[in-house]
Every structure is written in structure tokens, then in C-alpha cells.
């Protein structure tokens, strides 16, 4: 208890410490973003081989990848990354964005994700304070960052993230951490069914799948965390941003309309805005509808 009060009374210590810690979390998120899709691919391949009953000599053998093994290495020369070469942001700057062994350029997205994770995390704590709700909300922030980048890379929203996120939202709100349980329960149901209904209608009309099932689960998870009251704002914000980005890609990058655009990142962005400014968004939404309340 005394440690908690110390954090409340010493923002000069709390926020720098939170920044350093969440920079390290961002480094871990980079590992998840890079490895989780590959781990999923390995599992799918093994399942297919077992289903086809391929003999052992015909099965593809590769080193089993997990979040902890093998050790991180340069994809160009295989140089194993040393601990001092893996300090968030700082190592990238000291190495000037290049591998210390072969001088191959390192993608700038690694320090960007680390920095974004720290900025979003500290901003969340600034708005919500070092409270129970603020600390638990960091898990939602980190999950949304991870899902955003994975969806951009692979157009996948892994069940191993979305489903635990859904259940965790319901469990936390059974204790009233962010909203009441009824709002969370119906938020999860409404979140899933709303996008599923759009998907089903689009498929019936066009014969094509307009979105992936992961989008349903992500919106259900956001409903479980934020409550059903904020779902209309989440859907509206994500749809507007997605439409603007999609039209821009078609007009300025000459991207064909048949090229799929991931919707998960826009849901995640709308979810973050609703987490940070939920009360203000809800008041604005009620005012727009001409409904008294809040």
C-alpha cells in the first residue's frame, strides 16, 4: 500500500519509470509481432501434414519457434543479437540502424513500435492515473498495438490474442474495473453480432467475404472492455478512418479495389480513442442523437 501511495505522490519518478518499463514492453511486442504469425504457420503446416497422413520423411522439418527460442538474430548474416544490442531505441541509435556484424540496415519500425508503446502507455496512465483501471488498461493498449501491426503485415488477428482479451475484459468488468458487467456482457455480444451481420449480408449479396472473422472477435473484445454504449462510436470511427485510408490508397497509390485492406487496425485505433476519451465521446454521441443522459 505504501508503494502505491508513493507512486501517486511522486509523478517525477512514476512517469519516467513507466516510460522505461513500457519501452521494454515494446521490445517484447516486436518479438510477438514477428514470431506469432510464424508460429501459427508452423502449427497449421503440422496440422495439415497430420491430416494428410504424410510419412515422416516427407514432412518439412524446421526448428520449432516460440516467443523465447531461438535467440534473436540478424536475418541477413545470422549474427545473434547481444543483450547490449537489444536495448529499446538506444541500441538502434547507437548502431545507427545497422547490424553490428554485416552492416545491413535494421528496420526503423522496431524502435518506432517501442516508442509508440511507451507513449501510448504513459498517456493512458496520465489520463487514468496509476489506478487499477489504468494499470489493467495497459494490457488492452499493448494488445491493440500488437494486433494492429500483425494485421497490417499478414491480415490476421490471432485468436491467441483476441479471445483472451475478450475473456479478460468480461472478468475485469465483473468487478466493475472499467464498466459494469451487464454493459460488458452485452457489449461483447453486440460487438460480435454487428460485424458478423455485416459480413453475412455482404456475402449473401456479393458471394464474397468482406472481412475476416478476427474482426468480429476484436470488436467483441472491445465491447467487453468498454461496454456496449461505446460500440456505435467505435464502429463509426473505425469505418470513417478505414474508408478514408482505403480511398486514399486507391486514388494516390493506384491500389486496385480487389486488394484487401485490413480493418483490424482501424478498430484498434477507434478502441484506443474510446478508452482514452470514452466519457467525452459518449456525451458527444448522446448530444448528436438528441438524447439526454451520459
N, C-alpha and C positions, 0 to 999 in steps of 0.2 A: 504493500500500500504506500509506503514511504517513497519507493522508487517511482511509483505512478505520480504522486504529488510533486516529486522533484521534476519530472518531465513537464508537468503543467506549469510550474513556476520558473522554468529555465528554457525559454524558447531559443535563446542564443546557443544552447547545447543541443536541444532536441532536433531542430531542423537540419543543422549540419550533420548530425549523427544519422538522421533519417536519409539524408542525401547519399552519404557514403554507403549505407546499408542497401539502399534501393539501386544504386549503381551496380552493386554485386548481384542483386536480384536480376537486373537487366542482362548481365553477363550470362546468368543461368538461362534466362529466357531465350537468348541466342542459341544456346545448346538445344533447348526444346524445339525451337522453330526449325533448326537444321536437321535434327535427328528423328523427331517423332514421325514425320512423313515417311522417312526411310524405314523406320521400324514397322510402320503399318504395311509398307510394301513387302517387307520380308515376311510378315505374318500372312499376308494374302497369298504370296507365292507358295509358302509352305502348305497352306490350306488347299490351294489348287492342286499341288503335287500329290497330296494325300487323297484328295477326291478322285483324281485321275489314276491313282494307284500306280504311280511311276516307280520303277525299280530304283534302288538307291543309287546305282551308277549313273542314272540319267537325271538325277536331281541336282540342282545348282547348289554348290556348297560355297558359303561365304561366312566370314567372321560375323558372329552374332553381334548386332549393335544394340546397345542400351543407352540410357542417358548418361551413364558413367563410364562405359567402355565402348570402344577403345579410347585411349587418350587423344585429345585434340591434336591435330597435325595440319601442316600446310598441304592443301590439296595438290599443289604443283610439284613439290620436291619430297614430301613426306616428312619434313622436319617436325619433330614432336615439340609442341608449344610448351615452353618452360613457364613455371608459375609467374616469374617476373615479366614475362611477355604477355601475360593474360590479365594484367591489372586494368579494370574498366577505364576506358577513354585514355588514361595516361599512357599505357603501353602503346596504343595506336599512335599517339602524338610523338612519343619518343622514338618509335620505329619509323616514323614518317610514312605510315601507311604501307609499309613493305615488310615482307618476310625477312627475318634476320639472316636466313641461310641462303635463299636464292634471289632475294630482292623482288619477288613477284608482288604486285600490288594486292593489298588486302581491301576487301570491300568496305566502303565507308559506312555501310548500313549497320555494322556491328557496334561501333561507338554511338551511332545515331539512336539505335534501339536502347542502348544502355542509358544514354542521356534522356531520352523520352520517358523511359520507365521511371527515372529519378524525378523528372519534372512533374509528371502526372501524379506520382505517388505523394510527393511533398505538397502539391497543390490540393490533393484530396485531403491530406491531413490538415492543411491550412484551413480549408473550408469546414471540415467536420471535427477538427480537433483530435487530440490523442485519446479519443473515446473508444468504447467498444465498437460502435458502428463504424468509426473511421478506420480502425485497425482491420476489422473484417473486410471492409470495402476495398482494402488494398488487394485482397485476393481477386476480387472482381476486376479491378483495374489491370492486374497482371495477366489474368486470363484473357481479357479482351484484347490486350496488346498482342499476345501470342496468337490468338485466333485470327486477328487482322492480317498479320504477316503471312501465316500459313495459308490463309485463303487466297491472298494475293499471289503466292508462289504456286500453289497446287490446286486451288479451287476446292479445297477440302476443309471441313470444320470437324475435327476429330471428336468422336463420341467420348473418348477418354478425357476430354476437357469439358465438353458441353453438358454431358449427363451428370458428372459430379458437381458441376456448377449449379445445375438445376436443383439437385437434391440439397446441396448446401444452402442455397437460398431459402428453400422451404424450411429446413431445420432451423436456421438462424431466425427466421421470422416467426417460427412457432414460439420463440422467446421475445418477439417484438423488437428485434435489433434494428431493422430499417423501416418496417411497416408491420401491420397486424397480419396474422396468419390467413384470415379469410381473403384479404387483398392479394396476398402472395399466392394462395392456392388457386384462386380464380384467375390471377394474372398468368400463372403457368399454363392453365388450360386455354385461356383466351389467346395467349401468345402462340401456342402451337396450332390451334384450330384456325386462327385467322390466316396465317400464311399457307397452311395446308389447304384451306378452301380456295385460296387464290391459285395455288399450284394445280389443284384438281380441275378447277374451272378452265384454266389456261390449257391444260392437257386435253380436256374434252373438246374445246373449241379448235385447237390447232393440231392436236395429235403429238405435241412436243412437250418436253419437260421444261418449264420456265425457270425453275430454281431447284437447288438441292435440298434434301431432307435435313441437312445440317442447319439450314436457315431456320426451319421450324423449331428445332431444339434450342438454338441460340435465343430466339425471341421468347420461347417458353422460359428459359433460364433468366432472361431479363425481367420477365413478368414475375417470376418467383422472388427475385431480389427487390424489385421496385414497386410491385403491386400493379393491379390491373388499371388503376387510374392514370398511370403514365404511359400505358401502351399506345394509345392513339397518337401521342406526341412522338414516341419512339418511331412508330411506323411512318408518320408524316415526315419527320426529319430525315430518316434514312431514305425514304422514297425520293424526296426532293434532291438530296445530295447525290444519290445514285443516278437520277435522271440527268442532272447537270453534268456529272462526270461522263456518263455514257454518251450523251450528245456531243460533248466536247471531244471525246475520243474519235467519234465518227466524223466530225467536221474537221478537226485540226490534224488528227493523225491518220485520217483516211481508213480507220479501222472498220472492217465490214460488220454489218448488223448481225451476221451469223456468229461472230466471235463472242463467246460467253463472257460476261462481266461478273465477277464475284460480288455478291450482295452482303456477305458477312461483314466486311469492313465498315459499311455504312450503318448496319445495325449496331456494330460495336461503338462507332462514333456517337450515334444517337443515344445509346445506352450510357456512355460516359457523361454526355451533356445532361442527361436526365438524372444521373447520380449526383452530379455537382449542383445542378440548378433545378432540381425536381420541384421544389416549392414554387419557384418563380414561374416555371413552365406550366405547372398546374393552374396557378392563378390566371396566367395569360390565356390558357385553354378555356377555363370557365368563362372568362370575360368575352372571349371570341364567340362562345356558344350562347352568351347572354344568360348564363346560369349563375345564381348566387351560391356561394359555398367556397370550399377550399380544403 
